[in-house]
Amino acid sequence: MRAGSARAGDCGRVLEHGSGTVLAVALGLVVMICLAAWLTLSQAMAMAHRAASAADLAALAGADAARGLTAGDPCVVASETAARHGASLSACTVGGDGIVEIRTELDRAAVFGTATGRSRAGPPP
């Protein structure tokens, strides 16, 4: 037999040298890509929850100011409350019934853009 020729039983094994390594590397890359996607989506969800929470708290504070329970302009009070939670007020509307509508944006931008929140609060029914 020649040095470069394969024996009769070794034909399949010669072509498969290193295929396990390639499969392991490919599987590792798939796992890392899935993990990165999961972490990115988790960050977006957390930012959306923070923006919504800031909007809820700002609307409640603004509604208290609109009813006269706390001193100050409802939109200014709502803006200060949103700022304490890392958000900025993008819109504030005070209705005649003491209902305050708030829109907030987080100051930190996420991978998917700016997280926004919207809330409405007023006197109890």
Jmol script that loads the backbone (N, CA, C; Angstrom):
load data "model"
ATOM      1  N   MET A   1       0.826  -1.170   0.000  1.00  0.00           N
ATOM      2  CA  MET A   1       0.000   0.000   0.000  1.00  0.00           C
ATOM      3  C   MET A   1       0.871   1.234   0.000  1.00  0.00           C
ATOM      4  N   ARG A   2       0.306   2.243  -0.555  1.00  0.00           N
ATOM      5  CA  ARG A   2       1.029   3.504  -0.603  1.00  0.00           C
ATOM      6  C   ARG A   2       0.794   4.282   0.675  1.00  0.00           C
ATOM      7  N   ALA A   3       1.596   5.289   0.938  1.00  0.00           N
ATOM      8  CA  ALA A   3       1.517   6.059   2.184  1.00  0.00           C
ATOM      9  C   ALA A   3       0.241   6.895   2.254  1.00  0.00           C
ATOM     10  N   GLY A   4      -0.262   7.419   1.161  1.00  0.00           N
ATOM     11  CA  GLY A   4      -1.431   8.299   1.172  1.00  0.00           C
ATOM     12  C   GLY A   4      -2.746   7.561   0.985  1.00  0.00           C
ATOM     13  N   SER A   5      -2.701   6.267   0.708  1.00  0.00           N
ATOM     14  CA  SER A   5      -3.953   5.554   0.442  1.00  0.00           C
ATOM     15  C   SER A   5      -4.556   5.044   1.742  1.00  0.00           C
ATOM     16  N   ALA A   6      -5.877   4.908   1.749  1.00  0.00           N
ATOM     17  CA  ALA A   6      -6.595   4.424   2.928  1.00  0.00           C
ATOM     18  C   ALA A   6      -6.870   2.943   2.789  1.00  0.00           C
ATOM     19  N   ARG A   7      -6.966   2.273   3.907  1.00  0.00           N
ATOM     20  CA  ARG A   7      -7.316   0.863   3.890  1.00  0.00           C
ATOM     21  C   ARG A   7      -8.794   0.708   3.587  1.00  0.00           C
ATOM     22  N   ALA A   8      -9.222  -0.475   3.381  1.00  0.00           N
ATOM     23  CA  ALA A   8     -10.610  -0.728   2.995  1.00  0.00           C
ATOM     24  C   ALA A   8     -11.580  -0.317   4.111  1.00  0.00           C
ATOM     25  N   GLY A   9     -11.269  -0.531   5.366  1.00  0.00           N
ATOM     26  CA  GLY A   9     -12.176  -0.211   6.467  1.00  0.00           C
ATOM     27  C   GLY A   9     -12.051   1.212   6.976  1.00  0.00           C
ATOM     28  N   ASP A  10     -11.075   1.963   6.519  1.00  0.00           N
ATOM     29  CA  ASP A  10     -10.834   3.309   7.042  1.00  0.00           C
ATOM     30  C   ASP A  10     -11.412   4.424   6.170  1.00  0.00           C
ATOM     31  N   CYS A  11     -12.153   4.102   5.148  1.00  0.00           N
ATOM     32  CA  CYS A  11     -12.634   5.142   4.214  1.00  0.00           C
ATOM     33  C   CYS A  11     -13.505   6.182   4.905  1.00  0.00           C
ATOM     34  N   GLY A  12     -14.452   5.778   5.737  1.00  0.00           N
ATOM     35  CA  GLY A  12     -15.358   6.717   6.380  1.00  0.00           C
ATOM     36  C   GLY A  12     -14.680   7.547   7.447  1.00  0.00           C
ATOM     37  N   ARG A  13     -13.743   6.972   8.169  1.00  0.00           N
ATOM     38  CA  ARG A  13     -13.110   7.679   9.284  1.00  0.00           C
ATOM     39  C   ARG A  13     -12.129   8.737   8.815  1.00  0.00           C
ATOM     40  N   VAL A  14     -11.501   8.558   7.714  1.00  0.00           N
ATOM     41  CA  VAL A  14     -10.527   9.531   7.236  1.00  0.00           C
ATOM     42  C   VAL A  14     -11.213  10.866   6.938  1.00  0.00           C
ATOM     43  N   LEU A  15     -12.406  10.829   6.390  1.00  0.00           N
ATOM     44  CA  LEU A  15     -13.117  12.053   6.034  1.00  0.00           C
ATOM     45  C   LEU A  15     -13.731  12.752   7.234  1.00  0.00           C
ATOM     46  N   GLU A  16     -13.838  12.087   8.380  1.00  0.00           N
ATOM     47  CA  GLU A  16     -14.503  12.658   9.531  1.00  0.00           C
ATOM     48  C   GLU A  16     -13.547  13.220  10.587  1.00  0.00           C
ATOM     49  N   HIS A  17     -12.280  13.271  10.339  1.00  0.00           N
ATOM     50  CA  HIS A  17     -11.352  13.817  11.314  1.00  0.00           C
ATOM     51  C   HIS A  17     -11.642  15.289  11.545  1.00  0.00           C
ATOM     52  N   GLY A  18     -11.910  15.685  12.807  1.00  0.00           N
ATOM     53  CA  GLY A  18     -12.159  17.074  13.153  1.00  0.00           C
ATOM     54  C   GLY A  18     -13.608  17.503  13.052  1.00  0.00           C
ATOM     55  N   SER A  19     -14.494  16.631  12.626  1.00  0.00           N
ATOM     56  CA  SER A  19     -15.897  17.040  12.479  1.00  0.00           C
ATOM     57  C   SER A  19     -16.552  17.274  13.837  1.00  0.00           C
ATOM     58  N   GLY A  20     -16.140  16.578  14.867  1.00  0.00           N
ATOM     59  CA  GLY A  20     -16.687  16.805  16.210  1.00  0.00           C
ATOM     60  C   GLY A  20     -16.324  18.186  16.729  1.00  0.00           C
ATOM     61  N   THR A  21     -15.123  18.632  16.429  1.00  0.00           N
ATOM     62  CA  THR A  21     -14.696  19.965  16.840  1.00  0.00           C
ATOM     63  C   THR A  21     -15.523  21.038  16.143  1.00  0.00           C
ATOM     64  N   VAL A  22     -15.764  20.860  14.861  1.00  0.00           N
ATOM     65  CA  VAL A  22     -16.560  21.823  14.106  1.00  0.00           C
ATOM     66  C   VAL A  22     -17.979  21.869  14.651  1.00  0.00           C
ATOM     67  N   LEU A  23     -18.566  20.724  14.946  1.00  0.00           N
ATOM     68  CA  LEU A  23     -19.915  20.680  15.503  1.00  0.00           C
ATOM     69  C   LEU A  23     -19.965  21.319  16.897  1.00  0.00           C
ATOM     70  N   ALA A  24     -18.959  21.082  17.720  1.00  0.00           N
ATOM     71  CA  ALA A  24     -18.919  21.678  19.055  1.00  0.00           C
ATOM     72  C   ALA A  24     -18.785  23.196  18.985  1.00  0.00           C
ATOM     73  N   VAL A  25     -17.973  23.687  18.079  1.00  0.00           N
ATOM     74  CA  VAL A  25     -17.816  25.134  17.911  1.00  0.00           C
ATOM     75  C   VAL A  25     -19.118  25.747  17.400  1.00  0.00           C
ATOM     76  N   ALA A  26     -19.764  25.097  16.442  1.00  0.00           N
ATOM     77  CA  ALA A  26     -21.035  25.606  15.915  1.00  0.00           C
ATOM     78  C   ALA A  26     -22.103  25.619  17.007  1.00  0.00           C
ATOM     79  N   LEU A  27     -22.174  24.579  17.813  1.00  0.00           N
ATOM     80  CA  LEU A  27     -23.143  24.533  18.903  1.00  0.00           C
ATOM     81  C   LEU A  27     -22.853  25.626  19.932  1.00  0.00           C
ATOM     82  N   GLY A  28     -21.580  25.846  20.227  1.00  0.00           N
ATOM     83  CA  GLY A  28     -21.207  26.911  21.151  1.00  0.00           C
ATOM     84  C   GLY A  28     -21.606  28.283  20.632  1.00  0.00           C
ATOM     85  N   LEU A  29     -21.437  28.519  19.343  1.00  0.00           N
ATOM     86  CA  LEU A  29     -21.840  29.794  18.752  1.00  0.00           C
ATOM     87  C   LEU A  29     -23.351  29.983  18.803  1.00  0.00           C
ATOM     88  N   VAL A  30     -24.099  28.928  18.539  1.00  0.00           N
ATOM     89  CA  VAL A  30     -25.558  29.013  18.603  1.00  0.00           C
ATOM     90  C   VAL A  30     -26.005  29.349  20.024  1.00  0.00           C
ATOM     91  N   VAL A  31     -25.404  28.711  21.014  1.00  0.00           N
ATOM     92  CA  VAL A  31     -25.753  28.975  22.408  1.00  0.00           C
ATOM     93  C   VAL A  31     -25.411  30.417  22.777  1.00  0.00           C
ATOM     94  N   MET A  32     -24.264  30.920  22.346  1.00  0.00           N
ATOM     95  CA  MET A  32     -23.873  32.296  22.663  1.00  0.00           C
ATOM     96  C   MET A  32     -24.781  33.310  21.978  1.00  0.00           C
ATOM     97  N   ILE A  33     -25.200  33.050  20.745  1.00  0.00           N
ATOM     98  CA  ILE A  33     -26.105  33.961  20.047  1.00  0.00           C
ATOM     99  C   ILE A  33     -27.466  33.986  20.731  1.00  0.00           C
ATOM    100  N   CYS A  34     -27.965  32.814  21.133  1.00  0.00           N
ATOM    101  CA  CYS A  34     -29.250  32.757  21.849  1.00  0.00           C
ATOM    102  C   CYS A  34     -29.165  33.484  23.186  1.00  0.00           C
ATOM    103  N   LEU A  35     -28.065  33.342  23.897  1.00  0.00           N
ATOM    104  CA  LEU A  35     -27.874  34.022  25.173  1.00  0.00           C
ATOM    105  C   LEU A  35     -27.825  35.539  24.987  1.00  0.00           C
ATOM    106  N   ALA A  36     -27.127  35.995  23.967  1.00  0.00           N
ATOM    107  CA  ALA A  36     -27.047  37.440  23.701  1.00  0.00           C
ATOM    108  C   ALA A  36     -28.423  38.002  23.342  1.00  0.00           C
ATOM    109  N   ALA A  37     -29.191  37.269  22.551  1.00  0.00           N
ATOM    110  CA  ALA A  37     -30.540  37.727  22.199  1.00  0.00           C
ATOM    111  C   ALA A  37     -31.436  37.769  23.429  1.00  0.00           C
ATOM    112  N   TRP A  38     -31.337  36.762  24.282  1.00  0.00           N
ATOM    113  CA  TRP A  38     -32.141  36.720  25.507  1.00  0.00           C
ATOM    114  C   TRP A  38     -31.782  37.881  26.435  1.00  0.00           C
ATOM    115  N   LEU A  39     -30.506  38.166  26.587  1.00  0.00           N
ATOM    116  CA  LEU A  39     -30.084  39.279  27.440  1.00  0.00           C
ATOM    117  C   LEU A  39     -30.541  40.630  26.882  1.00  0.00           C
ATOM    118  N   THR A  40     -30.495  40.794  25.568  1.00  0.00           N
ATOM    119  CA  THR A  40     -30.940  42.040  24.955  1.00  0.00           C
ATOM    120  C   THR A  40     -32.436  42.245  25.152  1.00  0.00           C
ATOM    121  N   LEU A  41     -33.215  41.205  24.951  1.00  0.00           N
ATOM    122  CA  LEU A  41     -34.658  41.314  25.162  1.00  0.00           C
ATOM    123  C   LEU A  41     -34.993  41.527  26.631  1.00  0.00           C
ATOM    124  N   SER A  42     -34.244  40.912  27.513  1.00  0.00           N
ATOM    125  CA  SER A  42     -34.465  41.120  28.943  1.00  0.00           C
ATOM    126  C   SER A  42     -34.191  42.565  29.334  1.00  0.00           C
ATOM    127  N   GLN A  43     -33.150  43.151  28.768  1.00  0.00           N
ATOM    128  CA  GLN A  43     -32.844  44.552  29.045  1.00  0.00           C
ATOM    129  C   GLN A  43     -33.969  45.450  28.539  1.00  0.00           C
ATOM    130  N   ALA A  44     -34.484  45.170  27.355  1.00  0.00           N
ATOM    131  CA  ALA A  44     -35.575  45.982  26.808  1.00  0.00           C
ATOM    132  C   ALA A  44     -36.824  45.883  27.674  1.00  0.00           C
ATOM    133  N   MET A  45     -37.123  44.691  28.163  1.00  0.00           N
ATOM    134  CA  MET A  45     -38.288  44.519  29.033  1.00  0.00           C
ATOM    135  C   MET A  45     -38.101  45.263  30.353  1.00  0.00           C
ATOM    136  N   ALA A  46     -36.918  45.189  30.922  1.00  0.00           N
ATOM    137  CA  ALA A  46     -36.655  45.884  32.182  1.00  0.00           C
ATOM    138  C   ALA A  46     -36.759  47.394  32.004  1.00  0.00           C
ATOM    139  N   MET A  47     -36.258  47.912  30.896  1.00  0.00           N
ATOM    140  CA  MET A  47     -36.339  49.349  30.638  1.00  0.00           C
ATOM    141  C   MET A  47     -37.795  49.783  30.439  1.00  0.00           C
ATOM    142  N   ALA A  48     -38.580  48.968  29.766  1.00  0.00           N
ATOM    143  CA  ALA A  48     -40.000  49.301  29.569  1.00  0.00           C
ATOM    144  C   ALA A  48     -40.742  49.320  30.903  1.00  0.00           C
ATOM    145  N   HIS A  49     -40.422  48.382  31.776  1.00  0.00           N
ATOM    146  CA  HIS A  49     -41.055  48.360  33.098  1.00  0.00           C
ATOM    147  C   HIS A  49     -40.645  49.577  33.924  1.00  0.00           C
ATOM    148  N   ARG A  50     -39.381  49.978  33.829  1.00  0.00           N
ATOM    149  CA  ARG A  50     -38.930  51.160  34.565  1.00  0.00           C
ATOM    150  C   ARG A  50     -39.614  52.419  34.057  1.00  0.00           C
ATOM    151  N   ALA A  51     -39.783  52.542  32.741  1.00  0.00           N
ATOM    152  CA  ALA A  51     -40.457  53.713  32.178  1.00  0.00           C
ATOM    153  C   ALA A  51     -41.923  53.746  32.596  1.00  0.00           C
ATOM    154  N   ALA A  52     -42.573  52.590  32.599  1.00  0.00           N
ATOM    155  CA  ALA A  52     -43.975  52.529  33.012  1.00  0.00           C
ATOM    156  C   ALA A  52     -44.123  52.845  34.496  1.00  0.00           C
ATOM    157  N   SER A  53     -43.200  52.347  35.301  1.00  0.00           N
ATOM    158  CA  SER A  53     -43.239  52.623  36.736  1.00  0.00           C
ATOM    159  C   SER A  53     -43.032  54.112  37.015  1.00  0.00           C
ATOM    160  N   ALA A  54     -42.098  54.732  36.314  1.00  0.00           N
ATOM    161  CA  ALA A  54     -41.867  56.169  36.485  1.00  0.00           C
ATOM    162  C   ALA A  54     -43.101  56.959  36.069  1.00  0.00           C
ATOM    163  N   ALA A  55     -43.768  56.533  35.004  1.00  0.00           N
ATOM    164  CA  ALA A  55     -44.985  57.224  34.564  1.00  0.00           C
ATOM    165  C   ALA A  55     -46.104  57.064  35.584  1.00  0.00           C
ATOM    166  N   ASP A  56     -46.249  55.876  36.146  1.00  0.00           N
ATOM    167  CA  ASP A  56     -47.293  55.655  37.162  1.00  0.00           C
ATOM    168  C   ASP A  56     -47.075  56.537  38.382  1.00  0.00           C
ATOM    169  N   LEU A  57     -45.855  56.559  38.880  1.00  0.00           N
ATOM    170  CA  LEU A  57     -45.566  57.348  40.070  1.00  0.00           C
ATOM    171  C   LEU A  57     -45.685  58.846  39.810  1.00  0.00           C
ATOM    172  N   ALA A  58     -45.259  59.281  38.625  1.00  0.00           N
ATOM    173  CA  ALA A  58     -45.381  60.700  38.279  1.00  0.00           C
ATOM    174  C   ALA A  58     -46.847  61.093  38.141  1.00  0.00           C
ATOM    175  N   ALA A  59     -47.663  60.233  37.571  1.00  0.00           N
ATOM    176  CA  ALA A  59     -49.086  60.536  37.429  1.00  0.00           C
ATOM    177  C   ALA A  59     -49.765  60.608  38.792  1.00  0.00           C
ATOM    178  N   LEU A  60     -49.418  59.708  39.674  1.00  0.00           N
ATOM    179  CA  LEU A  60     -49.993  59.749  41.026  1.00  0.00           C
ATOM    180  C   LEU A  60     -49.591  61.023  41.764  1.00  0.00           C
ATOM    181  N   ALA A  61     -48.316  61.407  41.654  1.00  0.00           N
ATOM    182  CA  ALA A  61     -47.861  62.637  42.312  1.00  0.00           C
ATOM    183  C   ALA A  61     -48.533  63.859  41.703  1.00  0.00           C
ATOM    184  N   GLY A  62     -48.676  63.873  40.382  1.00  0.00           N
ATOM    185  CA  GLY A  62     -49.351  64.987  39.733  1.00  0.00           C
ATOM    186  C   GLY A  62     -50.827  65.064  40.108  1.00  0.00           C
ATOM    187  N   ALA A  63     -51.478  63.904  40.229  1.00  0.00           N
ATOM    188  CA  ALA A  63     -52.893  63.883  40.621  1.00  0.00           C
ATOM    189  C   ALA A  63     -53.068  64.390  42.050  1.00  0.00           C
ATOM    190  N   ASP A  64     -52.142  64.046  42.930  1.00  0.00           N
ATOM    191  CA  ASP A  64     -52.209  64.571  44.301  1.00  0.00           C
ATOM    192  C   ASP A  64     -52.068  66.091  44.312  1.00  0.00           C
ATOM    193  N   ALA A  65     -51.183  66.621  43.465  1.00  0.00           N
ATOM    194  CA  ALA A  65     -51.018  68.070  43.391  1.00  0.00           C
ATOM    195  C   ALA A  65     -52.244  68.725  42.759  1.00  0.00           C
ATOM    196  N   ALA A  66     -52.852  68.062  41.784  1.00  0.00           N
ATOM    197  CA  ALA A  66     -54.044  68.614  41.142  1.00  0.00           C
ATOM    198  C   ALA A  66     -55.228  68.663  42.108  1.00  0.00           C
ATOM    199  N   ARG A  67     -55.306  67.725  43.023  1.00  0.00           N
ATOM    200  CA  ARG A  67     -56.389  67.700  44.013  1.00  0.00           C
ATOM    201  C   ARG A  67     -56.106  68.608  45.197  1.00  0.00           C
ATOM    202  N   GLY A  68     -54.890  69.111  45.321  1.00  0.00           N
ATOM    203  CA  GLY A  68     -54.542  69.999  46.421  1.00  0.00           C
ATOM    204  C   GLY A  68     -53.997  69.272  47.636  1.00  0.00           C
ATOM    205  N   LEU A  69     -53.707  67.989  47.495  1.00  0.00           N
ATOM    206  CA  LEU A  69     -53.149  67.236  48.625  1.00  0.00           C
ATOM    207  C   LEU A  69     -51.684  67.578  48.869  1.00  0.00           C
ATOM    208  N   THR A  70     -50.979  67.977  47.818  1.00  0.00           N
ATOM    209  CA  THR A  70     -49.596  68.445  47.941  1.00  0.00           C
ATOM    210  C   THR A  70     -49.490  69.788  47.236  1.00  0.00           C
ATOM    211  N   ALA A  71     -48.502  70.566  47.609  1.00  0.00           N
ATOM    212  CA  ALA A  71     -48.330  71.903  47.028  1.00  0.00           C
ATOM    213  C   ALA A  71     -47.578  71.818  45.711  1.00  0.00           C
ATOM    214  N   GLY A  72     -47.900  72.709  44.798  1.00  0.00           N
ATOM    215  CA  GLY A  72     -47.167  72.807  43.542  1.00  0.00           C
ATOM    216  C   GLY A  72     -48.039  72.556  42.333  1.00  0.00           C
ATOM    217  N   ASP A  73     -47.469  72.906  41.190  1.00  0.00           N
ATOM    218  CA  ASP A  73     -48.125  72.665  39.911  1.00  0.00           C
ATOM    219  C   ASP A  73     -48.075  71.165  39.604  1.00  0.00           C
ATOM    220  N   PRO A  74     -49.156  70.556  39.158  1.00  0.00           N
ATOM    221  CA  PRO A  74     -49.169  69.108  38.925  1.00  0.00           C
ATOM    222  C   PRO A  74     -48.099  68.626  37.946  1.00  0.00           C
ATOM    223  N   CYS A  75     -47.880  69.375  36.876  1.00  0.00           N
ATOM    224  CA  CYS A  75     -46.880  68.947  35.892  1.00  0.00           C
ATOM    225  C   CYS A  75     -45.452  69.089  36.420  1.00  0.00           C
ATOM    226  N   VAL A  76     -45.205  70.111  37.228  1.00  0.00           N
ATOM    227  CA  VAL A  76     -43.871  70.285  37.823  1.00  0.00           C
ATOM    228  C   VAL A  76     -43.606  69.171  38.837  1.00  0.00           C
ATOM    229  N   VAL A  77     -44.602  68.874  39.656  1.00  0.00           N
ATOM    230  CA  VAL A  77     -44.462  67.789  40.640  1.00  0.00           C
ATOM    231  C   VAL A  77     -44.246  66.459  39.927  1.00  0.00           C
ATOM    232  N   ALA A  78     -44.997  66.218  38.851  1.00  0.00           N
ATOM    233  CA  ALA A  78     -44.845  64.982  38.087  1.00  0.00           C
ATOM    234  C   ALA A  78     -43.466  64.905  37.441  1.00  0.00           C
ATOM    235  N   SER A  79     -42.976  66.035  36.939  1.00  0.00           N
ATOM    236  CA  SER A  79     -41.649  66.049  36.312  1.00  0.00           C
ATOM    237  C   SER A  79     -40.556  65.748  37.329  1.00  0.00           C
ATOM    238  N   GLU A  80     -40.668  66.315  38.526  1.00  0.00           N
ATOM    239  CA  GLU A  80     -39.672  66.047  39.571  1.00  0.00           C
ATOM    240  C   GLU A  80     -39.705  64.581  40.001  1.00  0.00           C
ATOM    241  N   THR A  81     -40.898  64.021  40.089  1.00  0.00           N
ATOM    242  CA  THR A  81     -41.029  62.619  40.476  1.00  0.00           C
ATOM    243  C   THR A  81     -40.440  61.706  39.404  1.00  0.00           C
ATOM    244  N   ALA A  82     -40.704  62.007  38.147  1.00  0.00           N
ATOM    245  CA  ALA A  82     -40.144  61.205  37.057  1.00  0.00           C
ATOM    246  C   ALA A  82     -38.621  61.304  37.041  1.00  0.00           C
ATOM    247  N   ALA A  83     -38.096  62.502  37.299  1.00  0.00           N
ATOM    248  CA  ALA A  83     -36.644  62.687  37.300  1.00  0.00           C
ATOM    249  C   ALA A  83     -35.981  61.881  38.413  1.00  0.00           C
ATOM    250  N   ARG A  84     -36.655  61.744  39.559  1.00  0.00           N
ATOM    251  CA  ARG A  84     -36.095  60.933  40.647  1.00  0.00           C
ATOM    252  C   ARG A  84     -35.979  59.462  40.265  1.00  0.00           C
ATOM    253  N   HIS A  85     -36.757  59.049  39.285  1.00  0.00           N
ATOM    254  CA  HIS A  85     -36.732  57.648  38.858  1.00  0.00           C
ATOM    255  C   HIS A  85     -35.987  57.452  37.541  1.00  0.00           C
ATOM    256  N   GLY A  86     -35.217  58.447  37.144  1.00  0.00           N
ATOM    257  CA  GLY A  86     -34.384  58.311  35.952  1.00  0.00           C
ATOM    258  C   GLY A  86     -35.116  58.505  34.647  1.00  0.00           C
ATOM    259  N   ALA A  87     -36.248  59.177  34.675  1.00  0.00           N
ATOM    260  CA  ALA A  87     -37.024  59.414  33.452  1.00  0.00           C
ATOM    261  C   ALA A  87     -37.266  60.906  33.282  1.00  0.00           C
ATOM    262  N   SER A  88     -37.617  61.284  32.074  1.00  0.00           N
ATOM    263  CA  SER A  88     -37.987  62.675  31.814  1.00  0.00           C
ATOM    264  C   SER A  88     -39.425  62.714  31.320  1.00  0.00           C
ATOM    265  N   LEU A  89     -40.083  63.791  31.637  1.00  0.00           N
ATOM    266  CA  LEU A  89     -41.484  63.960  31.266  1.00  0.00           C
ATOM    267  C   LEU A  89     -41.542  64.447  29.823  1.00  0.00           C
ATOM    268  N   SER A  90     -42.249  63.733  28.966  1.00  0.00           N
ATOM    269  CA  SER A  90     -42.376  64.169  27.574  1.00  0.00           C
ATOM    270  C   SER A  90     -43.724  64.824  27.306  1.00  0.00           C
ATOM    271  N   ALA A  91     -44.737  64.511  28.123  1.00  0.00           N
ATOM    272  CA  ALA A  91     -46.049  65.146  27.975  1.00  0.00           C
ATOM    273  C   ALA A  91     -46.773  65.108  29.307  1.00  0.00           C
ATOM    274  N   CYS A  92     -47.530  66.169  29.579  1.00  0.00           N
ATOM    275  CA  CYS A  92     -48.314  66.254  30.809  1.00  0.00           C
ATOM    276  C   CYS A  92     -49.600  66.998  30.493  1.00  0.00           C
ATOM    277  N   THR A  93     -50.725  66.364  30.817  1.00  0.00           N
ATOM    278  CA  THR A  93     -52.033  66.983  30.586  1.00  0.00           C
ATOM    279  C   THR A  93     -52.831  66.889  31.870  1.00  0.00           C
ATOM    280  N   VAL A  94     -53.361  68.042  32.305  1.00  0.00           N
ATOM    281  CA  VAL A  94     -54.196  68.078  33.507  1.00  0.00           C
ATOM    282  C   VAL A  94     -55.621  68.373  33.072  1.00  0.00           C
ATOM    283  N   GLY A  95     -56.527  67.431  33.388  1.00  0.00           N
ATOM    284  CA  GLY A  95     -57.935  67.613  33.047  1.00  0.00           C
ATOM    285  C   GLY A  95     -58.674  68.396  34.115  1.00  0.00           C
ATOM    286  N   GLY A  96     -59.882  68.810  33.798  1.00  0.00           N
ATOM    287  CA  GLY A  96     -60.680  69.590  34.728  1.00  0.00           C
ATOM    288  C   GLY A  96     -61.117  68.803  35.951  1.00  0.00           C
ATOM    289  N   ASP A  97     -61.190  67.497  35.863  1.00  0.00           N
ATOM    290  CA  ASP A  97     -61.623  66.660  36.978  1.00  0.00           C
ATOM    291  C   ASP A  97     -60.469  66.264  37.899  1.00  0.00           C
ATOM    292  N   GLY A  98     -59.298  66.833  37.687  1.00  0.00           N
ATOM    293  CA  GLY A  98     -58.133  66.460  38.480  1.00  0.00           C
ATOM    294  C   GLY A  98     -57.428  65.235  37.941  1.00  0.00           C
ATOM    295  N   ILE A  99     -57.745  64.837  36.713  1.00  0.00           N
ATOM    296  CA  ILE A  99     -57.100  63.685  36.079  1.00  0.00           C
ATOM    297  C   ILE A  99     -55.836  64.160  35.374  1.00  0.00           C
ATOM    298  N   VAL A 100     -54.743  63.497  35.650  1.00  0.00           N
ATOM    299  CA  VAL A 100     -53.448  63.856  35.077  1.00  0.00           C
ATOM    300  C   VAL A 100     -52.983  62.711  34.180  1.00  0.00           C
ATOM    301  N   GLU A 101     -52.634  63.063  32.928  1.00  0.00           N
ATOM    302  CA  GLU A 101     -52.076  62.087  31.989  1.00  0.00           C
ATOM    303  C   GLU A 101     -50.614  62.419  31.762  1.00  0.00           C
ATOM    304  N   ILE A 102     -49.772  61.381  31.861  1.00  0.00           N
ATOM    305  CA  ILE A 102     -48.321  61.565  31.817  1.00  0.00           C
ATOM    306  C   ILE A 102     -47.720  60.640  30.758  1.00  0.00           C
ATOM    307  N   ARG A 103     -46.696  61.150  30.089  1.00  0.00           N
ATOM    308  CA  ARG A 103     -45.848  60.325  29.212  1.00  0.00           C
ATOM    309  C   ARG A 103     -44.401  60.563  29.639  1.00  0.00           C
ATOM    310  N   THR A 104     -43.667  59.478  29.809  1.00  0.00           N
ATOM    311  CA  THR A 104     -42.272  59.580  30.235  1.00  0.00           C
ATOM    312  C   THR A 104     -41.359  58.866  29.248  1.00  0.00           C
ATOM    313  N   GLU A 105     -40.104  59.243  29.274  1.00  0.00           N
ATOM    314  CA  GLU A 105     -39.046  58.575  28.514  1.00  0.00           C
ATOM    315  C   GLU A 105     -37.867  58.375  29.447  1.00  0.00           C
ATOM    316  N   LEU A 106     -37.242  57.219  29.360  1.00  0.00           N
ATOM    317  CA  LEU A 106     -36.041  56.997  30.157  1.00  0.00           C
ATOM    318  C   LEU A 106     -34.886  57.774  29.573  1.00  0.00           C
ATOM    319  N   ASP A 107     -34.038  58.276  30.441  1.00  0.00           N
ATOM    320  CA  ASP A 107     -32.903  59.074  29.989  1.00  0.00           C
ATOM    321  C   ASP A 107     -31.838  58.218  29.311  1.00  0.00           C
ATOM    322  N   ARG A 108     -31.733  56.947  29.715  1.00  0.00           N
ATOM    323  CA  ARG A 108     -30.767  56.051  29.088  1.00  0.00           C
ATOM    324  C   ARG A 108     -31.418  55.372  27.881  1.00  0.00           C
ATOM    325  N   ALA A 109     -30.740  55.377  26.765  1.00  0.00           N
ATOM    326  CA  ALA A 109     -31.274  54.709  25.575  1.00  0.00           C
ATOM    327  C   ALA A 109     -30.878  53.236  25.602  1.00  0.00           C
ATOM    328  N   ALA A 110     -31.776  52.392  25.162  1.00  0.00           N
ATOM    329  CA  ALA A 110     -31.512  50.960  25.082  1.00  0.00           C
ATOM    330  C   ALA A 110     -31.119  50.605  23.649  1.00  0.00           C
ATOM    331  N   VAL A 111     -30.842  49.350  23.430  1.00  0.00           N
ATOM    332  CA  VAL A 111     -30.459  48.885  22.099  1.00  0.00           C
ATOM    333  C   VAL A 111     -31.593  49.111  21.108  1.00  0.00           C
ATOM    334  N   PHE A 112     -32.826  48.900  21.535  1.00  0.00           N
ATOM    335  CA  PHE A 112     -33.975  49.023  20.650  1.00  0.00           C
ATOM    336  C   PHE A 112     -34.551  50.433  20.607  1.00  0.00           C
ATOM    337  N   GLY A 113     -33.950  51.400  21.241  1.00  0.00           N
ATOM    338  CA  GLY A 113     -34.463  52.767  21.257  1.00  0.00           C
ATOM    339  C   GLY A 113     -34.826  53.201  22.662  1.00  0.00           C
ATOM    340  N   THR A 114     -35.523  54.298  22.752  1.00  0.00           N
ATOM    341  CA  THR A 114     -35.886  54.860  24.041  1.00  0.00           C
ATOM    342  C   THR A 114     -37.135  54.178  24.584  1.00  0.00           C
ATOM    343  N   ALA A 115     -37.093  53.830  25.853  1.00  0.00           N
ATOM    344  CA  ALA A 115     -38.258  53.224  26.504  1.00  0.00           C
ATOM    345  C   ALA A 115     -39.195  54.328  26.955  1.00  0.00           C
ATOM    346  N   THR A 116     -40.476  54.158  26.682  1.00  0.00           N
ATOM    347  CA  THR A 116     -41.468  55.160  27.050  1.00  0.00           C
ATOM    348  C   THR A 116     -42.531  54.546  27.944  1.00  0.00           C
ATOM    349  N   GLY A 117     -43.151  55.397  28.734  1.00  0.00           N
ATOM    350  CA  GLY A 117     -44.237  54.959  29.596  1.00  0.00           C
ATOM    351  C   GLY A 117     -45.380  55.952  29.538  1.00  0.00           C
ATOM    352  N   ARG A 118     -46.571  55.471  29.788  1.00  0.00           N
ATOM    353  CA  ARG A 118     -47.755  56.327  29.760  1.00  0.00           C
ATOM    354  C   ARG A 118     -48.658  55.931  30.912  1.00  0.00           C
ATOM    355  N   SER A 119     -49.195  56.925  31.605  1.00  0.00           N
ATOM    356  CA  SER A 119     -50.052  56.627  32.745  1.00  0.00           C
ATOM    357  C   SER A 119     -51.075  57.741  32.930  1.00  0.00           C
ATOM    358  N   ARG A 120     -52.130  57.394  33.648  1.00  0.00           N
ATOM    359  CA  ARG A 120     -53.205  58.335  33.919  1.00  0.00           C
ATOM    360  C   ARG A 120     -53.660  58.114  35.354  1.00  0.00           C
ATOM    361  N   ALA A 121     -53.828  59.198  36.113  1.00  0.00           N
ATOM    362  CA  ALA A 121     -54.265  59.080  37.505  1.00  0.00           C
ATOM    363  C   ALA A 121     -55.199  60.246  37.818  1.00  0.00           C
ATOM    364  N   GLY A 122     -56.037  60.017  38.803  1.00  0.00           N
ATOM    365  CA  GLY A 122     -56.982  61.051  39.208  1.00  0.00           C
ATOM    366  C   GLY A 122     -57.588  60.706  40.561  1.00  0.00           C
ATOM    367  N   PRO A 123     -58.610  61.442  40.929  1.00  0.00           N
ATOM    368  CA  PRO A 123     -59.247  61.195  42.230  1.00  0.00           C
ATOM    369  C   PRO A 123     -59.966  59.838  42.218  1.00  0.00           C
ATOM    370  N   PRO A 124     -60.142  59.264  43.386  1.00  0.00           N
ATOM    371  CA  PRO A 124     -60.841  57.977  43.430  1.00  0.00           C
ATOM    372  C   PRO A 124     -62.312  58.137  43.016  1.00  0.00           C
ATOM    373  N   PRO A 125     -62.891  57.084  42.475  1.00  0.00           N
ATOM    374  CA  PRO A 125     -64.272  57.181  42.008  1.00  0.00           C
ATOM    375  C   PRO A 125     -65.283  57.375  43.123  1.00  0.00           C
TER     376      PRO A 125
END
end "model"
wireframe off; spacefill off
backbone 0.3
color backbone group
